[in-house]
Amino acid sequence: MIWLADLFEPSENFHKFFTREDNKILDYRNVWLVNYRNFGDSDHHDSFALEVRDFSIDIISIIIYNNMSLICLGHVERYSEVHG
């Protein structure tokens, strides 16, 4: 699973959610916590246009680089939606 956080919430903040004892998703899926380009600890590029095309290319690059064959994308708009 590729988990894309909100633009204002770095993906690192979701590590605690995925590693909670009552959350069993890691028993069934590998999870990649991904920041959008130029955010958090992601690669930084000259392009800062926030274009969907750029984000799509980045996600496809992650899929190819990690030799993924079955993909599930996850996203949440607010940190409070998963952390209460």
N, C-alpha and C positions, 0 to 999 in steps of 0.2 A: 504494500500500500504506500502510495506517495501522499503524504499529508502536507497540504498547503495551508499555512496559517493566514490570518488576516494581515493586510499590509501594515497595520499598526501593532501587531502582536507577533513577536518573533517566534519561530517554530520551536526554539529551545524551551519556551515556557510550557510546551505540551509534553515534554519528556516525563514530567511527574505524572501526568494523566495516563500515559501509556504504560508506565511501569508500576502503577498502583497494584496492590495485591489483589483487589477485587476486579481488576480489568484483565481479562483473559485473552485479549486480542493477540498478544505476542505468542501465545500458544498455537495460534493458527496462521498468523501472517507475519512476514517481515515488514517493518514500517520504516520508511525514510521520511524524516522530518525536514521539510524543504522551505527555505526562505526564498522569496522572489529575488530576482537579480537586483543588486545594489542595496539590499536590505539585510540586516543581521550579519551573519558570517558567510553570506553567499558571495559568489564571484562579483566583482565590481567592474562595470563596463562604462565606456564613454556614453553609450546610449542610456538615457534616463527617461525615456518617453513613456514608460509604462504601457507599451503596446502589447496587445494580446498576442500578436505574432511573435514578438521576442520571448514572451513567457512560454509560448507553445514550443518554440525551438529549444528553450532551456529544458523543459520537461522531456521532450523527445530525446535530447542528449543524455539526460539521466537514465532513461529507459535503455538506450543503446549501450551506454558505458557499463551499466550494471547487468547487461544481458537479460533483461526482464522479458518474460513472455506473457504473463497474465498480469494485468494492471487494474488497480482500483485506486481512484483518486478521491481524497477526502478534503473537506474544507469546512471551516467554521468562521462565522463573522465576528463573534465576540468570545473572548476568553471565558466569560461567565457562563456561556452555554454548556461548557463541558466541566467547568470547575465549580459551578453553583454559586 
